[in-house]
Amino acid sequence: MTTAQAISSTRDRVGECPVWSVAEQALYWVDIEGRHIRRWTAASDAVQTWTLPERVGCIALTADGRVIAAMETGVFAVQLLDAPAVKLECLAKVTHPAAGMRFNDGRCDAEGRFWISTMVMDMGLASPLGGLYCLDENGLSAAKLDGLITPNGLAFSPGGKTAYVSDSHPSVQKIWAFDFDGSQLLARREFVDMTALPGRPDGAAIDVEGHYWICGNDAGQVHRFDPQGRLVRSLEVPVAKPSMCAFGGPNLDVLYVTSIVPGTVGFASPGLNGAVFALQPGVCGLPEPVFSRFPTGV
């Protein structure tokens, strides 16, 4: 399966944030603009869809079967009822620095904190008001990182000592690495400048060898970089806008890739655009940590 295969017939306007549940042997992901959480269960090859009241940028899973969703106005614990119904519990509200913002990329660290970024939804404004925040038992932090236009690419090295963040905006197209101590992002340095490489740096994942996989949005590729930031491999997907990748499957050796329907393509006839793809890259990933650091009193 070195050739990417679509795993379902569903199509997402802006598919993002695939997360593999080891316990359920199922893949969760979101359609940001569709305001959906979706779940594909491998055993049944069936997709379920739940509808949210706001755009949902990213999700994390919990040990008790709920989904943590970072949306427009805050972060919510979502109980998935009979699809498409949900029950929401607010964990933290957010005060954005401007109107027209929402949460975007995010994932949990190994200690169960949820790291989540924000952006101005109109990318044409190129507004650097986006930031990176952390949700834990103390609530939603102040910005740990600011000055971002379209933050993406969040990932943590296997040992948890390095964090990665990208900015997908066409005017930036960079990936940075940071020393990570569990609460702070330190010693920021350029990891990869993708302006000369195919695609803009979108969502990312880490494999067991510490290599960093990131979707080349607009180029139909997923790139693998070694820990020194050297491009060592690129895999093709049959759409222009792959958006984020995640490892899953029984052996965590399948790379799942979400995608976006380009604005130039009608959603009524998207073809494979907006599908979720699966391929086997020849290396395994790591189990995705679950969110466990609920704000005190929630």
Backbone torsions as a table, in degrees:
resi	resn	phi	psi	omega
1	MET	NA	41.5	174.1
2	THR	-70.0	-20.9	172.8
3	THR	-87.3	131.5	-177.3
4	ALA	-66.7	135.8	178.5
5	GLN	-122.1	135.4	175.2
6	ALA	-69.5	133.8	-176.4
7	ILE	-94.1	-10.8	178.6
8	SER	-155.0	170.8	-179.4
9	SER	-89.6	-5.4	179.5
10	THR	-70.0	152.5	176.6
11	ARG	-130.8	137.7	-178.3
12	ASP	-111.8	139.5	173.8
13	ARG	-63.0	-49.7	176.1
14	VAL	-135.3	84.0	177.0
15	GLY	-73.0	134.9	-176.8
16	GLU	-154.3	168.5	167.8
17	CYS	53.1	57.5	172.1
18	PRO	-68.0	135.7	178.8
19	VAL	-136.7	124.2	-178.8
20	TRP	-90.3	128.3	174.6
21	SER	-94.3	111.3	177.4
22	VAL	-64.8	-40.8	-177.5
23	ALA	-62.2	-40.1	-176.3
24	GLU	-96.8	-10.1	-172.0
25	GLN	49.8	56.0	-175.6
26	ALA	-143.7	152.2	177.0
27	LEU	-108.1	126.8	172.3
28	TYR	-102.8	148.0	171.1
29	TRP	-159.5	177.3	-178.5
30	VAL	-126.1	155.0	163.7
31	ASP	-112.4	104.4	-172.4
32	ILE	-58.6	-54.8	-176.0
33	GLU	-73.4	-27.1	175.4
34	GLY	-77.7	-11.3	-178.8
35	ARG	59.7	43.8	-176.8
36	HIS	-119.9	147.5	157.8
37	ILE	-108.1	133.9	178.4
38	ARG	-121.6	152.4	175.0
39	ARG	-137.0	124.9	174.1
40	TRP	-107.6	122.4	179.5
41	THR	-99.5	123.9	-172.7
42	ALA	-62.0	-41.9	-174.2
43	ALA	-63.5	-38.6	-177.3
44	SER	-98.0	-11.1	-175.6
45	ASP	54.4	35.9	-177.2
46	ALA	-115.1	145.9	176.8
47	VAL	-111.8	131.5	171.7
48	GLN	-111.4	148.3	-176.6
49	THR	-131.2	130.5	175.8
50	TRP	-117.5	145.5	-175.1
51	THR	-109.7	133.4	-177.7
52	LEU	-109.4	158.9	-178.2
53	PRO	-78.7	-11.7	179.8
54	GLU	-136.1	166.1	171.6
55	ARG	-61.7	137.9	178.3
56	VAL	-115.3	119.2	-175.9
57	GLY	-82.0	-40.1	-176.8
58	CYS	-156.9	163.6	-177.2
59	ILE	-137.5	161.5	168.0
60	ALA	-138.7	158.3	179.0
61	LEU	-101.1	162.4	177.0
62	THR	-123.9	164.4	-179.9
63	ALA	-70.2	-22.4	-177.2
64	ASP	-95.9	13.9	172.6
65	GLY	89.8	2.3	175.8
66	ARG	-88.1	168.7	176.5
67	VAL	-118.2	133.1	174.4
68	ILE	-94.3	122.8	-174.5
69	ALA	-120.6	124.8	174.1
70	ALA	-95.8	116.2	-169.2
71	MET	-115.6	-137.6	-178.3
72	GLU	-90.4	-44.3	-173.2
73	THR	-102.0	-8.0	-178.8
74	GLY	172.7	-169.4	179.3
75	VAL	-111.9	132.1	-172.5
76	PHE	-127.9	144.8	167.0
77	ALA	-88.1	125.4	-173.0
78	VAL	-113.2	121.5	171.2
79	GLN	-94.2	122.4	-178.2
80	LEU	-85.3	113.4	-179.4
81	LEU	-95.7	-161.8	175.6
82	ASP	-60.5	118.4	-175.4
83	ALA	-55.9	135.3	13.8
84	PRO	-99.5	17.7	-171.9
85	ALA	-80.0	148.1	176.9
86	VAL	-137.6	160.9	171.3
87	LYS	-123.0	125.8	-173.7
88	LEU	-107.5	142.6	170.8
89	GLU	-129.9	122.0	-177.3
90	CYS	-74.9	125.4	175.6
91	LEU	-95.1	-33.5	-179.2
92	ALA	-163.0	134.3	171.5
93	LYS	-88.9	156.4	178.4
94	VAL	-123.5	141.1	173.1
95	THR	-108.0	103.3	-179.2
96	HIS	-75.1	152.3	177.6
97	PRO	-73.9	-9.1	179.0
98	ALA	-154.4	163.3	175.0
99	ALA	-71.5	163.1	174.7
100	GLY	73.5	31.5	179.8
101	MET	-116.2	162.0	175.6
102	ARG	-154.7	168.8	170.8
103	PHE	-73.1	153.9	-179.5
104	ASN	-127.7	-109.6	-174.6
105	ASP	-76.4	153.5	175.9
106	GLY	-175.3	161.8	173.5
107	ARG	-167.2	166.0	179.3
108	CYS	-88.3	146.3	169.6
109	ASP	-85.5	177.6	-174.3
110	ALA	-66.2	-18.8	179.8
111	GLU	-95.3	8.2	173.3
112	GLY	86.2	13.3	172.9
113	ARG	-84.9	149.9	179.7
114	PHE	-105.1	114.1	178.7
115	TRP	-98.8	123.8	-170.2
116	ILE	-139.3	141.3	-177.4
117	SER	-111.4	161.2	178.4
118	THR	-124.0	160.3	179.0
119	MET	-154.8	157.8	168.5
120	VAL	-77.2	127.2	-172.8
121	MET	-64.2	-33.1	178.4
122	ASP	-82.9	96.4	-177.9
123	MET	-65.3	-22.4	179.1
124	GLY	-62.5	-21.4	178.1
125	LEU	-75.6	-19.1	-178.1
126	ALA	49.7	44.4	-175.0
127	SER	-87.5	120.5	-177.3
128	PRO	-84.6	46.3	-178.7
129	LEU	-97.6	0.5	179.3
130	GLY	-74.4	153.2	179.6
131	GLY	-147.1	173.5	177.1
132	LEU	-117.1	129.4	-175.2
133	TYR	-124.6	166.8	178.7
134	CYS	-130.6	132.6	175.5
135	LEU	-109.1	123.6	175.5
136	ASP	-149.4	-159.5	-176.0
137	GLU	-63.3	-17.1	178.1
138	ASN	-89.8	3.0	-178.1
139	GLY	94.2	-161.3	179.8
140	LEU	-85.0	124.5	-176.7
141	SER	-72.1	168.4	162.3
142	ALA	-68.0	168.0	-177.5
143	ALA	-60.1	126.1	174.9
144	LYS	-83.6	-21.9	179.7
145	LEU	-150.5	135.0	-179.1
146	ASP	-132.2	-175.9	178.9
147	GLY	77.9	20.2	-177.8
148	LEU	-99.1	144.8	177.5
149	ILE	-94.5	-57.8	179.1
150	THR	-131.2	77.6	-175.9
151	PRO	-66.5	137.9	-178.2
152	ASN	-155.2	-169.5	168.2
153	GLY	65.8	19.1	-177.2
154	LEU	-68.2	129.4	177.7
155	ALA	-159.3	159.6	179.5
156	PHE	-125.9	139.7	-179.8
157	SER	-64.9	160.3	-177.7
158	PRO	-55.0	-36.3	178.4
159	GLY	-84.8	-4.8	178.3
160	GLY	76.0	12.1	-177.2
161	LYS	-94.1	-14.0	-178.6
162	THR	-126.7	135.9	173.7
163	ALA	-115.8	149.1	179.8
164	TYR	-124.9	143.1	176.5
165	VAL	-142.9	140.6	174.9
166	SER	-119.9	165.0	169.6
167	ASP	-126.2	114.8	-173.2
168	SER	-80.2	-10.8	-173.0
169	HIS	-59.5	141.0	-178.8
170	PRO	-55.0	-26.2	-179.3
171	SER	-82.8	-6.2	-176.7
172	VAL	-119.1	-72.3	176.5
173	GLN	55.1	46.9	180.0
174	LYS	-124.9	154.7	172.4
175	ILE	-119.8	134.5	178.3
176	TRP	-116.8	151.4	171.3
177	ALA	-113.1	150.0	-178.9
178	PHE	-137.0	148.4	163.7
179	ASP	-71.4	136.4	-174.5
180	PHE	-124.7	124.9	-178.9
181	ASP	-111.7	13.8	-179.1
182	GLY	98.0	-22.2	179.9
183	SER	-134.4	-19.0	-176.6
184	GLN	-132.5	152.2	172.0
185	LEU	-103.4	115.7	-171.1
186	LEU	-121.6	160.8	173.5
187	ALA	52.8	55.5	179.5
188	ARG	-60.2	133.9	177.2
189	ARG	-148.0	151.7	178.8
190	GLU	-70.9	125.7	178.5
191	PHE	-94.3	-50.0	178.4
192	VAL	-145.4	134.7	167.5
193	ASP	-100.6	111.3	-174.9
194	MET	-93.2	9.0	-177.7
195	THR	-63.2	-27.0	179.9
196	ALA	-100.1	4.5	-178.7
197	LEU	-109.9	162.8	-179.2
198	PRO	-68.7	123.6	173.1
199	GLY	89.3	160.9	175.1
200	ARG	-91.7	145.4	-175.8
201	PRO	-75.5	111.0	-176.3
202	ASP	-106.2	-126.4	-175.7
203	GLY	-81.1	156.3	-168.1
204	ALA	-138.3	169.8	175.2
205	ALA	-151.3	162.8	179.3
206	ILE	-119.1	139.9	175.8
207	ASP	-99.7	177.2	-174.5
208	VAL	-66.3	-20.1	179.3
209	GLU	-88.7	3.7	179.4
210	GLY	79.7	13.1	175.9
211	HIS	-84.1	147.6	-172.7
212	TYR	-105.8	120.1	179.0
213	TRP	-103.3	131.6	179.7
214	ILE	-142.3	141.2	179.9
215	CYS	-74.2	132.3	173.6
216	GLY	-91.8	85.5	-177.8
217	ASN	-63.2	137.4	-176.9
218	ASP	83.1	-6.4	-177.6
219	ALA	-117.8	-5.6	178.9
220	GLY	65.9	33.1	-178.3
221	GLN	-136.6	156.7	169.3
222	VAL	-120.7	125.4	-174.4
223	HIS	-103.8	145.5	174.6
224	ARG	-115.5	123.7	178.1
225	PHE	-113.7	141.9	176.2
226	ASP	-78.8	172.7	-175.9
227	PRO	-62.3	-12.9	176.0
228	GLN	-94.0	1.9	177.4
229	GLY	86.5	16.2	178.9
230	ARG	-91.1	131.8	177.7
231	LEU	-70.8	121.4	-177.4
232	VAL	-115.0	-15.3	-178.8
233	ARG	-165.8	149.7	172.8
234	SER	-135.8	132.8	178.3
235	LEU	-112.1	143.4	-178.5
236	GLU	-90.8	141.9	166.1
237	VAL	-122.7	151.0	-169.5
238	PRO	-84.6	30.4	175.3
239	VAL	-140.0	159.7	-176.2
240	ALA	-75.4	-31.0	-167.4
241	LYS	-120.9	67.9	168.0
242	PRO	-65.2	143.4	-169.5
243	SER	-117.6	-39.3	179.6
244	MET	-158.8	151.9	-178.3
245	CYS	-127.0	157.8	178.8
246	ALA	-155.9	144.7	176.2
247	PHE	-86.0	142.7	178.4
248	GLY	-160.7	-160.7	-175.4
249	GLY	88.8	166.3	-177.0
250	PRO	-55.8	-32.9	-178.9
251	ASN	-108.8	9.8	-177.5
252	LEU	55.3	32.7	-179.2
253	ASP	-111.5	12.3	175.6
254	VAL	-106.6	133.6	175.8
255	LEU	-102.0	116.2	177.5
256	TYR	-96.1	138.8	-174.7
257	VAL	-132.7	121.6	174.1
258	THR	-85.5	166.9	-179.0
259	SER	-149.8	170.7	-173.8
260	ILE	-121.7	143.2	172.1
261	VAL	-82.5	117.6	-179.6
262	PRO	-60.0	151.5	178.9
263	GLY	-62.0	-21.0	-179.8
264	THR	-84.5	-5.1	-179.1
265	VAL	-110.5	131.4	179.0
266	GLY	-70.6	135.2	-178.2
267	PHE	-67.8	-21.3	178.7
268	ALA	-67.3	-27.0	179.4
269	SER	-136.9	70.3	-172.5
270	PRO	-81.1	-10.2	-172.6
271	GLY	64.8	-132.6	177.2
272	LEU	-86.9	-10.4	177.0
273	ASN	-57.8	134.0	-179.2
274	GLY	88.3	-0.7	177.6
275	ALA	-81.4	164.6	170.3
276	VAL	-103.7	132.1	-175.6
277	PHE	-113.5	155.1	175.4
278	ALA	-129.4	139.0	173.6
279	LEU	-150.3	162.1	179.2
280	GLN	-110.1	108.4	-173.5
281	PRO	-85.1	-2.2	179.0
282	GLY	87.7	12.9	177.4
283	VAL	-148.2	153.7	-178.9
284	CYS	-97.1	157.4	173.2
285	GLY	-101.8	-165.8	-179.9
286	LEU	-116.0	149.9	174.7
287	PRO	-59.2	137.1	-179.5
288	GLU	-75.3	126.3	178.2
289	PRO	-61.9	149.4	175.9
290	VAL	-96.2	156.8	177.2
291	PHE	-76.7	128.2	-178.9
292	SER	-135.7	-5.2	-173.4
293	ARG	-99.5	65.1	-177.3
294	PHE	-65.1	139.0	176.7
295	PRO	-54.4	139.2	-179.6
296	THR	-57.9	131.2	178.5
297	GLY	90.6	-2.1	179.0
298	VAL	-104.7	NA	NA
